Amino acid sequence: MLNKVQICGVNTSNLPILSKEEKEELFIKIKKGDEEARQKFIYGNLRLVLSIIQRFHGRGESADDLFQVGCVGLIKAIDNFDLNQNVQFSTYAVPMIAGEIKRYLRDNNSIRVSRSIRDLAYKVLQYKENYIKENNKEPTIDQIAKELEVEREEVAISLDAIQDPISLQEPVYNDGAENIYIMDQVKDSKNTDELWAEKMTIMQAMKKLTDKEKMIITKRFFDGRTQMEVAEEIGISQAQVSRLEKNAINRIKRLYK
């Protein structure tokens, strides 16, 4: 998707790169209403848009659509940027561009969310943002519900409805040696009585494991505990649980090849 040289009529291989000094000079002209400087500044920052839309590769959207939406975010960032903020434009623009793309993907999600739920979610997010600025902490769901005069369940449902789907293979932590994935933190709620035959086979293989590995495999796959729960119970880190679990599983696989 993102290997295209031509996106929305723009030859991405020829996009210019503006220096910090050039950006500052152009911004001064932009604030004075110079439209030519504005267009040059936009064109000189299209590489930033390209770098950000790569994060959203694989969502089923065309590069052209994401690029157009990203450009909208770029323009909003230009209109709202203040040179006196003592921050680089790219630092300010990245969340603006990414936010615009996320809103587009959310609103065009195949899992349709009703307008009323979406509107409530945006009101909740706006209230949370203002509350955090004033109080340096997040409001509770009860506080939000009271302020917006809705049921607390409606608040929770609205926030869940606008969350982007995520992959169980998405890493949530890295201890410097290996990743811990979302699936490592999910409980296995299957009826274990239906898997007794598999259990018997695994239990035979477990005789070859160390005592700690046996304990972790038992808690994880027989008791249905998460890695975090196991870590807390036996007094080691989740990263260590993950490593011991993977070693044990690999040993069992080798025994039954």
Buried (B, 14 or more C-beta within 10 A) or exposed (E): BBEEEEBBEBEBEEBEEBEEEBBEBBBEBBEEEBEEBBEBBBEBBBBBBBBBBEEBEEBEBEBBBBBBBBBBBBBBBBEEBEEEEEEEBBEBBBEBBBEBBBBBBBEEBEEEBEEEBBEBBEBBBEBBEEBEEEEEEEBEBEBBBEBBEBEBEBBBBBBEBBEEEEEEEEEEBEEEEEBBBBEBBEEBEEEBEEBEEEBEEBEEBBEEBEEBBBBBBBBBBBEBBBBBBBBBBBEBBBBBBBBBBEBBBEBBEEBEE
